[in-house]
Amino acid sequence: MTVGAESSSFFLRKTHSISCYEENNTSPASAQEKPIGFLKTQETTDAFHSLYKVPLGDTPYGRAKHLQLVEKDPAGAILSFREAINAGDRVDSALKDMAVLMNQQNQPLEAIEAIKSFRHLCSKQAQEPLDNVLLDLFKKCGRFTEHISLLKQKLRLIQQGAAFNGKSTKTARSHGRKFQVSIKQETTRVLGNLGWAYMMQHDYCSAEIVYRKAQALEPDDNKACNLSVCVMRQGKVEEAMGLLQGVLNNNKRGKSKSLDRVEALLKEIGESKTEVRTREECQSAASRLEDLEWVWCRVDGGSQEEEEAEWNAAVEVHRKGNRLRVFQEITSALKEEVAF
């Protein structure tokens, strides 16, 4: 081969290596700095954080999640969550995770105090999730007066159009699945929880009225059973049996999970003696529910889409300071109950 041919061949090889470098955007030096082992280690680290849902980086909140999820050290995790809150590191998540972990460790009273002490450091968007945690804690501790007060507060936010941070729906999670919840569905759920809380206080007059409102919005077999218990405890046995029979008629194919409970309640009605409520008891219930004036009426004669649009429009109207025509004062129902 001639000298010219050798130099030409060397030039072609050099040009080819340069073009390959430009296409890969890597240099021999950088390839040596990041060998294959390093890349595998990085992939393993990313997979580790993805598997355990531990934040990247050495931060107080990241260390707390590592102690909670990887090392299974709840006591250490609670201390690290406190450090994260004091350091201002993801305070919203740190406080909620710490309270939930405390509850799991059978420390509900400490969790309640923690939320009350630190929630002022959290954002506005974090207040509703913290309220939901508080509701579970109040329920576990049997603090039903505070439980009822917080549920009423949630209803006020719905009435004022401030629930869901001003939106008409929110994304909820259950068993790893995401789904949308409307304002109407949230109101029905809160009313059901409020009725249950009144039942725990043996205030069946108040519970009955709240459950009737919930059933008017969105009928539910479980709430119908609870309503039947309320009227049965007040001596209205025939009405209780009618409510339970309605549940049976709606589930002739036996698909409802409430059928066993219906049969148990019917048996209880046949065997037990019920106490008739007094006028004073109903007047007392009326005084406790005087501030609950914003329960929606069901809009009859329309499709589901039309009803949802009516609900959203109602919230928007109230947000502008006008009177809601789809609200009904619950005190009027109480007056009818008292004048029996």
VOPA-384474 format. One record per residue (C-alpha): residue in one letter; residue number from 1; z, y, x. Coordinates in steps of 0.001 Angstrom, whole numbers, plus 500000, padded with zeros to 6 digits. Last residue first. Layout:
<node type="A" seq="NUM" z="Z" y="Y" x="X"/>
...
This chain:
<node type="F" seq="340" z="566714" y="514999" x="404025"/>
<node type="A" seq="339" z="566814" y="518670" x="404949"/>
<node type="V" seq="338" z="567613" y="518011" x="408609"/>
<node type="E" seq="337" z="564385" y="516110" x="409245"/>
<node type="E" seq="336" z="562292" y="518819" x="407577"/>
<node type="K" seq="335" z="564006" y="521421" x="409732"/>
<node type="L" seq="334" z="563269" y="519303" x="412807"/>
<node type="A" seq="333" z="559590" y="519193" x="411946"/>
<node type="S" seq="332" z="559555" y="522979" x="411744"/>
<node type="T" seq="331" z="561346" y="523104" x="415103"/>
<node type="I" seq="330" z="558433" y="521237" x="416689"/>
<node type="E" seq="329" z="556344" y="524339" x="416475"/>
<node type="Q" seq="328" z="552681" y="523448" x="416327"/>
<node type="F" seq="327" z="550145" y="524475" x="418914"/>
<node type="V" seq="326" z="546428" y="524283" x="418111"/>
<node type="R" seq="325" z="546221" y="527964" x="417202"/>
<node type="L" seq="324" z="547357" y="529051" x="420642"/>
<node type="R" seq="323" z="548238" y="532729" x="420712"/>
<node type="N" seq="322" z="546548" y="534838" x="423369"/>
<node type="G" seq="321" z="547804" y="535570" x="426896"/>
<node type="K" seq="320" z="544656" y="534760" x="428848"/>
<node type="R" seq="319" z="546158" y="531494" x="430111"/>
<node type="H" seq="318" z="546891" y="530603" x="426492"/>
<node type="V" seq="317" z="543214" y="530752" x="425641"/>
<node type="E" seq="316" z="542301" y="528640" x="428670"/>
<node type="V" seq="315" z="544838" y="525969" x="427755"/>
<node type="A" seq="314" z="543543" y="525827" x="424206"/>
<node type="A" seq="313" z="539948" y="525620" x="425408"/>
<node type="N" seq="312" z="540835" y="522597" x="427510"/>
<node type="W" seq="311" z="542455" y="520923" x="424512"/>
<node type="E" seq="310" z="539553" y="521694" x="422202"/>
<node type="A" seq="309" z="537086" y="520365" x="424784"/>
<node type="E" seq="308" z="539113" y="517148" x="424976"/>
<node type="E" seq="307" z="538986" y="516855" x="421183"/>
<node type="E" seq="306" z="535240" y="517467" x="421111"/>
<node type="E" seq="305" z="534657" y="514787" x="423743"/>
<node type="Q" seq="304" z="536784" y="512311" x="421798"/>
<node type="S" seq="303" z="534740" y="512963" x="418681"/>
<node type="G" seq="302" z="535976" y="515090" x="415829"/>
<node type="G" seq="301" z="537541" y="514659" x="412396"/>
<node type="D" seq="300" z="541148" y="515206" x="413333"/>
<node type="V" seq="299" z="542488" y="517530" x="416011"/>
<node type="R" seq="298" z="545908" y="516141" x="416909"/>
<node type="C" seq="297" z="548624" y="518758" x="416993"/>
<node type="W" seq="296" z="549894" y="519991" x="420342"/>
<node type="V" seq="295" z="553563" y="520298" x="421258"/>
<node type="W" seq="294" z="554468" y="523839" x="422320"/>
<node type="E" seq="293" z="557751" y="524740" x="420684"/>
<node type="L" seq="292" z="560315" y="522727" x="422630"/>
<node type="D" seq="291" z="562942" y="525462" x="422999"/>
<node type="E" seq="290" z="564661" y="524563" x="419733"/>
<node type="L" seq="289" z="564974" y="520944" x="420792"/>
<node type="R" seq="288" z="568693" y="520800" x="421550"/>
<node type="S" seq="287" z="569595" y="522820" x="418460"/>
<node type="A" seq="286" z="567538" y="520539" x="416258"/>
<node type="A" seq="285" z="569233" y="517441" x="417689"/>
<node type="S" seq="284" z="572637" y="518914" x="416814"/>
<node type="Q" seq="283" z="571418" y="519622" x="413290"/>
<node type="C" seq="282" z="570299" y="516002" x="413069"/>
<node type="E" seq="281" z="573705" y="514713" x="414150"/>
<node type="E" seq="280" z="575500" y="517059" x="411745"/>
<node type="R" seq="279" z="573419" y="515775" x="408821"/>
<node type="T" seq="278" z="574596" y="512252" x="409546"/>
<node type="R" seq="277" z="572653" y="509257" x="410797"/>
<node type="V" seq="276" z="572961" y="505892" x="409097"/>
<node type="E" seq="275" z="574276" y="503107" x="411308"/>
<node type="T" seq="274" z="572322" y="499885" x="411417"/>
<node type="K" seq="273" z="573654" y="496380" x="410840"/>
<node type="S" seq="272" z="571976" y="493661" x="412845"/>
<node type="E" seq="271" z="570349" y="490320" x="412054"/>
<node type="G" seq="270" z="567116" y="491115" x="410245"/>
<node type="I" seq="269" z="566446" y="494262" x="412229"/>
<node type="E" seq="268" z="567085" y="492360" x="415464"/>
<node type="K" seq="267" z="564550" y="489694" x="414474"/>
<node type="L" seq="266" z="561969" y="492389" x="413777"/>
<node type="L" seq="265" z="562788" y="493932" x="417145"/>
<node type="A" seq="264" z="562302" y="490636" x="418972"/>
<node type="E" seq="263" z="558979" y="490011" x="417207"/>
<node type="V" seq="262" z="557750" y="493483" x="418128"/>
<node type="R" seq="261" z="558854" y="492968" x="421732"/>
<node type="D" seq="260" z="556816" y="489807" x="421985"/>
<node type="L" seq="259" z="553832" y="491657" x="420519"/>
<node type="S" seq="258" z="554054" y="494574" x="422968"/>
<node type="K" seq="257" z="551666" y="493137" x="425573"/>
<node type="S" seq="256" z="548845" y="493570" x="423060"/>
<node type="K" seq="255" z="545984" y="491063" x="422971"/>
<node type="G" seq="254" z="547227" y="488881" x="420100"/>
<node type="R" seq="253" z="544011" y="488828" x="418101"/>
<node type="K" seq="252" z="545770" y="490453" x="415158"/>
<node type="N" seq="251" z="546670" y="493419" x="417311"/>
<node type="N" seq="250" z="546392" y="496468" x="415056"/>
<node type="N" seq="249" z="548077" y="494635" x="412191"/>
<node type="L" seq="248" z="550991" y="493625" x="414447"/>
<node type="V" seq="247" z="551516" y="497220" x="415609"/>
<node type="G" seq="246" z="551431" y="498384" x="411997"/>
<node type="Q" seq="245" z="554004" y="495756" x="411106"/>
<node type="L" seq="244" z="556290" y="497288" x="413697"/>
<node type="L" seq="243" z="555925" y="500735" x="412165"/>
<node type="G" seq="242" z="556510" y="499377" x="408667"/>
<node type="M" seq="241" z="559608" y="497496" x="409805"/>
<node type="A" seq="240" z="561020" y="500723" x="411217"/>
<node type="E" seq="239" z="560242" y="502555" x="407978"/>
<node type="E" seq="238" z="562070" y="499891" x="405989"/>
<node type="V" seq="237" z="565079" y="500055" x="408298"/>
<node type="K" seq="236" z="565661" y="503790" x="408168"/>
<node type="G" seq="235" z="569334" y="503498" x="409219"/>
<node type="Q" seq="234" z="569245" y="505918" x="412119"/>
<node type="R" seq="233" z="569162" y="503189" x="414757"/>
<node type="M" seq="232" z="566128" y="501755" x="412932"/>
<node type="V" seq="231" z="564347" y="505126" x="413106"/>
<node type="C" seq="230" z="564782" y="505279" x="416875"/>
<node type="V" seq="229" z="563976" y="501601" x="417441"/>
<node type="S" seq="228" z="560768" y="501993" x="415428"/>
<node type="L" seq="227" z="559802" y="504947" x="417602"/>
<node type="N" seq="226" z="560305" y="502820" x="420713"/>
<node type="C" seq="225" z="558026" y="500158" x="419258"/>
<node type="A" seq="224" z="555395" y="502775" x="418379"/>
<node type="K" seq="223" z="555667" y="504165" x="421912"/>
<node type="N" seq="222" z="554850" y="500717" x="423290"/>
<node type="D" seq="221" z="551942" y="500251" x="420889"/>
<node type="D" seq="220" z="550302" y="503589" x="421731"/>
<node type="P" seq="219" z="548766" y="506241" x="419519"/>
<node type="E" seq="218" z="547458" y="509359" x="421328"/>
<node type="L" seq="217" z="548265" y="512835" x="420031"/>
<node type="A" seq="216" z="550038" y="511934" x="416798"/>
<node type="Q" seq="215" z="551889" y="509155" x="418629"/>
<node type="A" seq="214" z="553273" y="511643" x="421159"/>
<node type="K" seq="213" z="554396" y="513974" x="418393"/>
<node type="R" seq="212" z="556101" y="511118" x="416567"/>
<node type="Y" seq="211" z="557760" y="510061" x="419832"/>
<node type="V" seq="210" z="559246" y="513551" x="420278"/>
<node type="I" seq="209" z="560621" y="513609" x="416730"/>
<node type="E" seq="208" z="562142" y="510151" x="417024"/>
<node type="A" seq="207" z="563704" y="510873" x="420412"/>
<node type="S" seq="206" z="565444" y="513962" x="419063"/>
<node type="C" seq="205" z="566993" y="512018" x="416167"/>
<node type="Y" seq="204" z="567693" y="508993" x="418380"/>
<node type="D" seq="203" z="569990" y="510847" x="420764"/>
<node type="H" seq="202" z="571506" y="507685" x="422238"/>
<node type="Q" seq="201" z="571418" y="509374" x="425666"/>
<node type="M" seq="200" z="569042" y="506668" x="426919"/>
<node type="M" seq="199" z="567012" y="507261" x="423753"/>
<node type="Y" seq="198" z="566668" y="510925" x="424683"/>
<node type="A" seq="197" z="565258" y="509856" x="428063"/>
<node type="W" seq="196" z="562776" y="507526" x="426340"/>
<node type="G" seq="195" z="561543" y="510350" x="424125"/>
<node type="L" seq="194" z="561050" y="512565" x="427173"/>
<node type="N" seq="193" z="559112" y="509828" x="428961"/>
<node type="G" seq="192" z="556812" y="509449" x="425948"/>
<node type="L" seq="191" z="556388" y="513215" x="425721"/>
<node type="V" seq="190" z="555436" y="513323" x="429411"/>
<node type="R" seq="189" z="552806" y="510605" x="428922"/>
<node type="T" seq="188" z="551339" y="512263" x="425836"/>
<node type="T" seq="187" z="551123" y="515606" x="427645"/>
<node type="E" seq="186" z="549453" y="513963" x="430641"/>
<node type="Q" seq="185" z="546866" y="512287" x="428406"/>
<node type="K" seq="184" z="546055" y="515601" x="426727"/>
<node type="I" seq="183" z="545825" y="517395" x="430061"/>
<node type="S" seq="182" z="543299" y="514830" x="431246"/>
<node type="V" seq="181" z="543904" y="512163" x="433894"/>
<node type="Q" seq="180" z="541089" y="511042" x="436206"/>
<node type="F" seq="179" z="541225" y="507733" x="438077"/>
<node type="K" seq="178" z="541862" y="506440" x="441579"/>
<node type="R" seq="177" z="542751" y="502820" x="442322"/>
<node type="G" seq="176" z="545217" y="501570" x="444941"/>
<node type="H" seq="175" z="547641" y="500125" x="442417"/>
<node type="S" seq="174" z="547681" y="503409" x="440483"/>
<node type="R" seq="173" z="546407" y="506724" x="441762"/>
<node type="A" seq="172" z="545875" y="509991" x="439886"/>
<node type="T" seq="171" z="543144" y="512618" x="440140"/>
<node type="K" seq="170" z="543720" y="515689" x="437992"/>
<node type="T" seq="169" z="542076" y="517166" x="434933"/>
<node type="S" seq="168" z="541747" y="520554" x="433201"/>
<node type="K" seq="167" z="542561" y="522558" x="436341"/>
<node type="G" seq="166" z="545134" y="525365" x="436611"/>
<node type="N" seq="165" z="547151" y="523771" x="439414"/>
<node type="F" seq="164" z="547235" y="520479" x="437447"/>
<node type="A" seq="163" z="549655" y="522223" x="435078"/>
<node type="A" seq="162" z="549636" y="526043" x="434948"/>
<node type="G" seq="161" z="547969" y="526411" x="431548"/>
<node type="Q" seq="160" z="551139" y="527942" x="430108"/>
<node type="Q" seq="159" z="551608" y="525077" x="427653"/>
<node type="I" seq="158" z="551127" y="522494" x="430385"/>
<node type="L" seq="157" z="553627" y="524288" x="432611"/>
<node type="R" seq="156" z="556085" y="524353" x="429704"/>
<node type="L" seq="155" z="555646" y="520611" x="429234"/>
<node type="K" seq="154" z="556501" y="520043" x="432905"/>
<node type="Q" seq="153" z="559646" y="522160" x="432456"/>
<node type="K" seq="152" z="560622" y="520054" x="429459"/>
<node type="L" seq="151" z="560320" y="516959" x="431650"/>
<node type="L" seq="150" z="562532" y="518614" x="434268"/>
<node type="S" seq="149" z="565240" y="519406" x="431725"/>
<node type="I" seq="148" z="565111" y="515872" x="430319"/>
<node type="H" seq="147" z="565642" y="514300" x="433760"/>
<node type="E" seq="146" z="568402" y="516790" x="434536"/>
<node type="T" seq="145" z="570252" y="515672" x="431392"/>
<node type="F" seq="144" z="569278" y="512062" x="432085"/>
<node type="R" seq="143" z="571095" y="511745" x="435403"/>
<node type="G" seq="142" z="571125" y="507935" x="435275"/>
<node type="C" seq="141" z="570752" y="507686" x="439042"/>
<node type="K" seq="140" z="567479" y="505733" x="438850"/>
<node type="K" seq="139" z="566069" y="508060" x="436212"/>
<node type="F" seq="138" z="567038" y="511159" x="438172"/>
<node type="L" seq="137" z="565306" y="509671" x="441233"/>
<node type="D" seq="136" z="562120" y="508781" x="439346"/>
<node type="L" seq="135" z="561979" y="512274" x="437866"/>
<node type="L" seq="134" z="562611" y="513782" x="441292"/>
<node type="V" seq="133" z="559583" y="511974" x="442724"/>
<node type="N" seq="132" z="557421" y="513412" x="439933"/>
<node type="D" seq="131" z="558855" y="516870" x="440582"/>
<node type="L" seq="130" z="557928" y="516519" x="444257"/>
<node type="P" seq="129" z="554338" y="515673" x="443254"/>
<node type="E" seq="128" z="554302" y="518841" x="441071"/>
<node type="Q" seq="127" z="555719" y="521105" x="443791"/>
<node type="A" seq="126" z="553292" y="520110" x="446552"/>
<node type="Q" seq="125" z="550426" y="522348" x="445379"/>
<node type="K" seq="124" z="552682" y="525411" x="445583"/>
<node type="S" seq="123" z="553321" y="524750" x="449259"/>
<node type="C" seq="122" z="556556" y="523372" x="450672"/>
<node type="L" seq="121" z="559376" y="525239" x="452434"/>
<node type="H" seq="120" z="561119" y="525946" x="449122"/>
<node type="R" seq="119" z="561211" y="522168" x="448620"/>
<node type="F" seq="118" z="563691" y="521755" x="451482"/>
<node type="S" seq="117" z="567181" y="521750" x="449976"/>
<node type="K" seq="116" z="566383" y="520525" x="446462"/>
<node type="I" seq="115" z="564175" y="517762" x="447858"/>
<node type="A" seq="114" z="566836" y="516681" x="450348"/>
<node type="E" seq="113" z="569587" y="516767" x="447718"/>
<node type="I" seq="112" z="567616" y="514450" x="445453"/>
<node type="A" seq="111" z="566855" y="512082" x="448340"/>
<node type="E" seq="110" z="570527" y="511917" x="449323"/>
<node type="L" seq="109" z="571410" y="510972" x="445738"/>
<node type="P" seq="108" z="568649" y="508350" x="445664"/>
<node type="Q" seq="107" z="569800" y="506519" x="448820"/>
<node type="N" seq="106" z="568922" y="502930" x="447928"/>
<node type="Q" seq="105" z="566698" y="502476" x="450995"/>
<node type="Q" seq="104" z="563600" y="502665" x="448771"/>
<node type="N" seq="103" z="564892" y="505964" x="447418"/>
<node type="M" seq="102" z="565333" y="507263" x="450935"/>
<node type="L" seq="101" z="561756" y="506227" x="451724"/>
<node type="V" seq="100" z="560465" y="508126" x="448689"/>
<node type="A" seq="99" z="562446" y="511212" x="449692"/>
<node type="M" seq="98" z="561213" y="511039" x="453292"/>
<node type="D" seq="97" z="557592" y="510593" x="452237"/>
<node type="K" seq="96" z="557809" y="513607" x="449907"/>
<node type="L" seq="95" z="559475" y="515798" x="452507"/>
<node type="A" seq="94" z="557112" y="514821" x="455326"/>
<node type="S" seq="93" z="553970" y="515151" x="453202"/>
<node type="D" seq="92" z="554644" y="518741" x="452182"/>
<node type="V" seq="91" z="556165" y="519664" x="455573"/>
<node type="R" seq="90" z="553109" y="518696" x="457600"/>
<node type="D" seq="89" z="554820" y="519762" x="460851"/>
<node type="G" seq="88" z="557044" y="522785" x="460228"/>
<node type="A" seq="87" z="559409" y="521794" x="463039"/>
<node type="N" seq="86" z="562366" y="521501" x="460690"/>
<node type="I" seq="85" z="560303" y="519355" x="458309"/>
<node type="A" seq="84" z="559008" y="517175" x="461163"/>
<node type="E" seq="83" z="562534" y="516710" x="462516"/>
<node type="R" seq="82" z="563683" y="515655" x="459053"/>
<node type="F" seq="81" z="560825" y="513139" x="458903"/>
<node type="S" seq="80" z="561952" y="511880" x="462316"/>
<node type="L" seq="79" z="565471" y="511246" x="461030"/>
<node type="I" seq="78" z="564095" y="509388" x="457989"/>
<node type="A" seq="77" z="561808" y="507325" x="460244"/>
<node type="G" seq="76" z="564713" y="506291" x="462445"/>
<node type="A" seq="75" z="566604" y="504994" x="459435"/>
<node type="P" seq="74" z="563484" y="503306" x="458029"/>
<node type="D" seq="73" z="562656" y="501394" x="461253"/>
<node type="K" seq="72" z="559747" y="499118" x="460350"/>
<node type="E" seq="71" z="558183" y="499596" x="463814"/>
<node type="V" seq="70" z="554684" y="500022" x="462400"/>
<node type="L" seq="69" z="554983" y="501674" x="458979"/>
<node type="Q" seq="68" z="558174" y="503731" x="459068"/>
<node type="L" seq="67" z="558584" y="504306" x="462804"/>
<node type="H" seq="66" z="554880" y="505126" x="463144"/>
<node type="K" seq="65" z="555064" y="507421" x="460107"/>
<node type="A" seq="64" z="557961" y="509302" x="461678"/>
<node type="R" seq="63" z="556203" y="509533" x="465041"/>
<node type="G" seq="62" z="553135" y="511036" x="463358"/>
<node type="Y" seq="61" z="555296" y="513552" x="461483"/>
<node type="P" seq="60" z="557011" y="514628" x="464697"/>
<node type="T" seq="59" z="553667" y="514847" x="466519"/>
<node type="D" seq="58" z="552158" y="512633" x="469233"/>
<node type="G" seq="57" z="548574" y="512449" x="468028"/>
<node type="L" seq="56" z="546708" y="510513" x="465364"/>
<node type="P" seq="55" z="548280" y="510032" x="461960"/>
<node type="V" seq="54" z="549416" y="506511" x="460992"/>
<node type="K" seq="53" z="547565" y="504880" x="458131"/>
<node type="Y" seq="52" z="548594" y="501415" x="459405"/>
<node type="L" seq="51" z="545060" y="499994" x="459445"/>
<node type="S" seq="50" z="543281" y="503271" x="460196"/>
<node type="H" seq="49" z="545647" y="504120" x="463032"/>
<node type="F" seq="48" z="545169" y="500668" x="464565"/>
<node type="A" seq="47" z="541392" y="500756" x="464043"/>
<node type="D" seq="46" z="541217" y="504086" x="465882"/>
<node type="T" seq="45" z="543305" y="502686" x="468740"/>
<node type="T" seq="44" z="541167" y="499532" x="468976"/>
<node type="E" seq="43" z="537985" y="501619" x="469063"/>
<node type="Q" seq="42" z="539426" y="503753" x="471856"/>
<node type="T" seq="41" z="540452" y="500642" x="473811"/>
<node type="K" seq="40" z="536966" y="499177" x="473375"/>
<node type="L" seq="39" z="535432" y="502410" x="474664"/>
<node type="F" seq="38" z="537753" y="502400" x="477670"/>
<node type="G" seq="37" z="536878" y="498807" x="478483"/>
<node type="I" seq="36" z="533178" y="499626" x="478381"/>
<node type="P" seq="35" z="533578" y="502185" x="481111"/>
<node type="K" seq="34" z="534138" y="505903" x="480529"/>
<node type="E" seq="33" z="534407" y="507602" x="483987"/>
<node type="Q" seq="32" z="531725" y="505342" x="485480"/>
<node type="A" seq="31" z="529323" y="506254" x="482715"/>
<node type="S" seq="30" z="530209" y="509897" x="483290"/>
<node type="A" seq="29" z="529221" y="509576" x="486963"/>
<node type="P" seq="28" z="525964" y="507797" x="486186"/>
<node type="S" seq="27" z="525119" y="510636" x="483830"/>
<node type="T" seq="26" z="524933" y="510564" x="480106"/>
<node type="N" seq="25" z="522700" y="512372" x="477628"/>
<node type="N" seq="24" z="521075" y="509020" x="476751"/>
<node type="E" seq="23" z="517643" y="510614" x="476385"/>
<node type="E" seq="22" z="518134" y="512959" x="479348"/>
<node type="Y" seq="21" z="519328" y="510161" x="481626"/>
<node type="C" seq="20" z="516385" y="507964" x="480620"/>
<node type="S" seq="19" z="514032" y="510825" x="481417"/>
<node type="I" seq="18" z="515627" y="511264" x="484849"/>
<node type="S" seq="17" z="515316" y="507545" x="485644"/>
<node type="H" seq="16" z="511643" y="507553" x="484631"/>
<node type="T" seq="15" z="510907" y="510595" x="486768"/>
<node type="K" seq="14" z="512484" y="508965" x="489810"/>
<node type="R" seq="13" z="510497" y="505726" x="489287"/>
<node type="L" seq="12" z="507270" y="507722" x="488882"/>
<node type="F" seq="11" z="507961" y="509756" x="492013"/>
<node type="F" seq="10" z="508676" y="506611" x="494046"/>
<node type="S" seq="9" z="505353" y="505088" x="492901"/>
<node type="S" seq="8" z="503489" y="508249" x="493895"/>
<node type="S" seq="7" z="505185" y="508295" x="497293"/>
<node type="E" seq="6" z="504227" y="504665" x="497838"/>
<node type="A" seq="5" z="500599" y="505229" x="496705"/>
<node type="G" seq="4" z="500233" y="508182" x="499032"/>
<node type="V" seq="3" z="501625" y="506198" x="501958"/>
<node type="T" seq="2" z="499146" y="503428" x="501337"/>
<node type="M" seq="1" z="500000" y="500000" x="500000"/>
